[in-house]
């Protein structure tokens, strides 16, 4: 999608943003990721864009693009938040201005106690797992608040680069990994 329409706090005028580049387990190793990325590049060039950008991390994290794959395909890191989430880009011209995270996302931190989850409907799995966390927290007396991001404007101004799913504890960023009840209880030490 055009980066200005992304549900992430980035500044990337003239770029396209890849929200999710993911191939399911049994389909891995058949070149589908390369095919999908090639189509993204082709589409972006046809639209006259300056390049592509996508989220990843220095080492592979769940539900983010694989940094080794991105590097192999010519992407480079153009910005990084304090929690290790990186913005990668593939410019189509050498002197293209790289995208950046908005200031609100560079230092992921909130001023709330307990567990706070920011999430969107971008991932269909959230419809299943967010209610499970809410119920698990309530049953176990764990302070928990789910903040559903309802608009692009709100998403572009959250305190984390990842808007699909970002869990904080006592103000500090914890993870972008969706959890079931067992993983959540293990995380909180119960």
Residue pairs with C-beta under 8 A, 6 or more apart in sequence:
1 16
1 17
1 19
2 15
2 16
2 17
2 47
2 49
3 10
3 12
3 13
3 14
3 15
3 16
3 17
3 53
3 99
4 12
4 13
5 17
5 152
6 12
6 17
6 19
6 152
6 155
6 156
7 19
7 120
7 122
7 149
7 152
7 155
7 156
7 163
8 17
8 55
8 105
8 155
8 156
8 161
8 162
8 163
9 101
9 102
9 104
9 105
9 155
9 156
9 157
9 158
9 160
9 161
9 163
10 17
10 53
10 87
10 99
10 100
10 101
10 102
10 105
10 156
10 161
11 99
11 100
11 101
11 102
12 53
12 89
12 99
12 100
13 97
14 49
14 50
14 51
14 96
15 44
15 49
15 50
15 51
15 52
15 53
15 89
15 99
16 40
16 43
16 44
16 47
16 49
16 51
16 52
16 53
17 52
17 53
17 54
18 37
18 40
18 52
18 53
18 54
18 65
19 122
20 63
20 122
20 123
21 33
21 36
21 37
21 40
21 54
21 65
22 63
23 32
23 33
23 36
33 69
34 73
37 73
40 52
41 52
41 90
44 51
44 52
44 92
45 92
49 92
50 91
50 92
50 93
50 96
50 97
51 89
51 90
51 91
51 92
51 93
51 96
52 75
52 89
52 90
53 78
53 87
53 88
53 89
53 90
53 99
54 65
54 70
54 75
54 87
54 88
54 89
55 64
55 65
55 85
55 86
55 87
55 88
55 161
55 162
56 64
56 65
56 66
56 67
56 70
56 85
56 86
56 88
57 64
57 67
57 84
57 85
57 86
58 67
58 80
58 84
58 86
59 67
59 84
60 66
60 67
60 68
61 84
61 85
61 176
61 177
62 176
62 177
62 178
63 123
63 164
63 165
63 176
63 177
63 178
64 85
64 162
64 176
65 88
67 86
67 88
70 88
73 90
74 90
75 88
75 89
75 90
76 88
76 89
76 90
77 86
77 87
77 88
78 87
78 88
78 89
78 98
78 99
78 100
79 86
79 87
79 98
79 99
79 100
79 101
79 106
80 86
80 87
81 101
81 105
81 106
81 107
81 108
81 160
81 161
82 106
82 107
82 108
82 173
83 108
83 160
83 161
83 173
85 108
85 160
85 161
85 162
85 176
87 99
87 100
87 101
87 161
89 98
89 99
91 98
101 161
102 156
102 157
104 157
104 158
104 159
105 158
105 159
105 160
105 161
107 159
108 159
108 160
108 161
108 166
108 168
108 173
109 159
109 168
109 171
109 172
109 173
110 116
110 159
110 168
110 171
111 171
112 145
112 168
112 170
112 171
113 143
113 170
113 171
114 142
114 143
114 144
114 145
114 169
114 170
115 137
115 142
115 143
115 144
115 145
115 167
115 168
115 169
115 174
115 188
116 144
116 145
116 146
116 147
116 167
116 168
116 169
117 130
117 133
117 144
117 145
117 146
117 147
117 165
117 166
117 167
117 168
118 147
118 149
118 158
118 159
118 160
118 163
118 165
118 166
118 168
119 126
119 130
119 146
119 147
119 148
119 149
119 163
119 164
119 165
119 166
120 126
120 148
120 149
120 155
120 163
120 164
121 127
121 148
122 163
122 164
123 164
123 165
123 178
125 178
126 164
126 165
126 178
129 178
129 179
129 180
130 146
130 148
132 180
132 181
132 184
133 144
133 146
133 179
133 181
133 184
134 144
134 146
135 181
136 142
136 181
136 184
136 185
137 143
137 144
137 184
138 144
140 185
140 188
140 190
142 188
142 190
149 155
149 158
149 163
155 163
158 166
160 166
160 168
160 173
162 176
164 176
165 176
165 177
165 178
166 173
166 175
166 176
167 173
167 174
167 175
167 176
167 179
168 174
174 187
175 187
177 183
179 187
